[in-house]
Amino acid sequence: MNPWLIATSTAVAAAAGIAAYGAVHPRAQIFGLTVTRTDSSRKLALTFDDGPNPAITPQLLDLLDRHHARATFFLIGRYVRECPDIVKETIARGHLLGNHTETHPNLFRRSRKEIRIELRLCHDAISHILGSPPKWFRPPFGMRNPWVIPAARELGYRSAMWTLLPGDWLEKPAEWLIPRMQPIADHAQRNLAIAGNSATKATGDILCLHDGSHQKINADRSRTLAALEHWLPRWRDLGLEFVTIDQAVSTPAP
Ligand SMILES: [Zn+2]
């Protein structure tokens, strides 16, 4: 085979591999800067995607209150329009709202114009209730192309990804989900021990869970609630603080 053809096809394959990494990997920065961790090992940012969900979000708000936890909710615009009262209640309880697009498409396959419309519609839905524009965006499925993060930035957003995605949307029991959230405790034990022994400043986790489903409203996410009932007191006992994504990047380590 012509060596030039081999080299070319290798380069094409490598470029495709890099593009796929940039599109999918939660910590990839190729298609624009995103926040991927908190600025202190003591801070755990709880984030919930795909709501509001009348079947789960009110229970989740009560659960978070019981554990004195603040969180960030990345909302789907069309659900915001259907359930404005839940969104108002979420704000009233001290949580932060973020944009998760209007209909939750895979933005990797969308044009620049389509991406702008998806962001803008959700932006308007949340702004209308909040009285001011939200500041944080998370792409559906974490999928990006070169236009996604710049389109978010045009509307004034910073984009937030995650360190841990336990897969709470899967039809699995809480007994399956709970161990998949163990890495948060493992990181806390390791990093807080390091922070206690030296000047090393370790970062903390952003946990991505789901109080809703992009496929339908009123989805069952009771396993997510059960797993949080298990973990929130244990994480607190380890010295973790539950913060919004704003607080996650706002101050130096305590
Ligand atoms: Zn989502």
Boltz pocket constraint, residues with backbone or C-beta under 6 A from the ligand:
constraints:
  - pocket:
      binder: B
      contacts: [[A, 49], [A, 50], [A, 100], [A, 104], [A, 139], [A, 140], [A, 141], [A, 214]]
      max_distance: 6.0
